[in-house]
Amino acid sequence: MANPNFSENENINDPSASHRKSDHIDLAFSSRVGADKIDDRFYYEPIMSNHPIGIENLGLNFLGKNLAAPLWISSMTGGTNKAATINKNLATACGEFKLGMGLGSCRQLLASDEYLGDFQVRKYLGDQPLYANLGIAQLEKLIDDNQVTKVALLLDKLEADGLIIHVNPMQEWLQPEGDRFKYAPIDTIKRILETIDVKIIVKEVGQGMGPQSLKALLSLSLEAIDFAASGGTNFALLELLRSSEIQNENYQNLTKIGHNPMDMIKIVNELVKELGDNCLCRQIIISGGVSDFLDGYYYMQKLLLPSIYGQASGFLKHATGSYATLQEFTEKQLLGLSLAKAYLTVKE
């Protein structure tokens, strides 16, 4: 007996149905996912939420400002013919989507304003968080030369909210033009905090940090710690690739040392409990080995402290050309994060 509700014109309100169903048949076998390919970090709860509209469910306060989503975009360059375009595009994305941004190394600006325009992106960013970036070696020298006031001057020129200090002993050791630290970086960081009143974020550059380093930093009045964990761009390895064959032969294994984001999350969670009220730094940027919004969502849910996640190379890849490409990439990442928050819960 024919179904009385069936009509030959059933697709009248779904003009794409025929084409879509044909696609389903053609792609059915190539779209199979084996059990070994399942991302088992999450419980998928498909009946517990409506589809999110935009990214309204992602907002938070971080670094004293309101972000529309928990995403930090780190630039990795300055002083090259591409830097102005890259920084402008990244800052424009942060302004449009209400995110936070860390600049690449501003070392050259301590000596000259030649490349200042490459870094002056506040006009694109609006009131979103913007942090300048200097290496621990440069801060050592500024302290020894009694020129720490240059840091405040730099922040004023860039209209930056604070300073990222990158700590990179392995990179400097392996860099053909690298510096050598005279003091333990923790001592230099403490002297900076004692000398100037600026907001400070401390980060590594692709190998992360172990428990003693994290404990020392959590015990300071920093705005945040940026993991820059192992698993993403490793600047020690980058410098080794620029070096001689003998340098590569001797030091290749140094680039394999480090801590991935999950290692560091476990360490920080243990230290938060151990330190109690002596845990003064209570914000984390989870970066290094964060490939997409699923990684970011998972890591943030695992960490006890308030956090956002950072990406550099993923955004850098789309920031060298037209803004439209970066705009689409950023939007897709944020919409994906919103979807993850609606339908995924992290397994214990």
C-alpha positions, 0 to 999 in steps of 0.5 A: 500500500502506498504511503499516503504522505508520500509525494513525487514532489517531496523534494519541492522544498529541498531542491538540493536533495537529489544532488546531495543524495547522489554525493552520499552514495558516491562518497559513502565508502571513502568516508568510513572512519576506522575505530583506530581513527576515533578521537577518544578524548571526548564524549560526544553528546548529540542530543544535549544542545542546539546548534550554537549561533556564532561564537556567543558561547565563548566569551571570557575575561582574560588579561584584564580584558574581554575576549570573544573567544579563548584564542591567542594569536602569536606572531613570529616575525619582525623586521622582514619585508613580510612582517608588516603584512603579517602583523597587520593581517593578524591584528585585523583578525584579532580586532574583528574577532575580539582576540588577543595578540602577541607580537614577534620579537621586538629586539630591533626596536631597542636600537632603531625605529627603522621597523617600528611601523611593522609592529604598530598595529594597535589601530587594527586591533582596537582595545584587544590585548596586545603584548610586545616581545623581548628575549631574556638576553636583551633584558639582561643587557638592559639591566646591566646597562641601566637602560630598563626604561627602554622597555616602558618606552617601547610599550608606549610606542607600540601602545602595548598592554604589556611585555612577553619575555621569551626564555630560550636557552636552547635556541640561543645555544644553537643559533649561529649568532646566539647570545649567552646568558650571564644570569639564570633567567628567573633572576632576570625576570625577578629584577624586571618585576622589581624595576618596572611596573609593567604587565609581564607574560613569560614563555618558552619558544617551543620546548616547554618548561619542567616543574622547577621552572613552572613552580618558580614562575607560578610563584611570581606576580605575572599576568600569565605563563605561555607554555610554548610547549614541545609539539609545535614550532621548535625554535631550537630546531629551527636554529640548528637547521641554519647551522653547520653540519658538525653542529647538527651532528653534535646537538640534534638530540637537544632539540628532542628535549622538552614537554608537551602541553599535556605534560605541562598541564599535569605539572601545573595542576599539581603545583596549583594544589601544592602552592595554594595561596602562594600561586600568584600567577593564575592565567595560562596561555596553552600553546605549542602543539595546539593544532586546532580548536579540538586541541585547544578545547581539550587542553583548556578543559584539563587545566585547573587555572583560567586559560586560553590557547595560543596558535602561531604557525597555523595563523601565520600560514594564512597571514602572508597574503590577502586578509580574506584567507586569514579571516575565513580560517579564523572564523572556521576555527572559532565556529569549530570551537563553539561547536565543540563546546556545545556537543563535546565533554572531555573524558576524565 
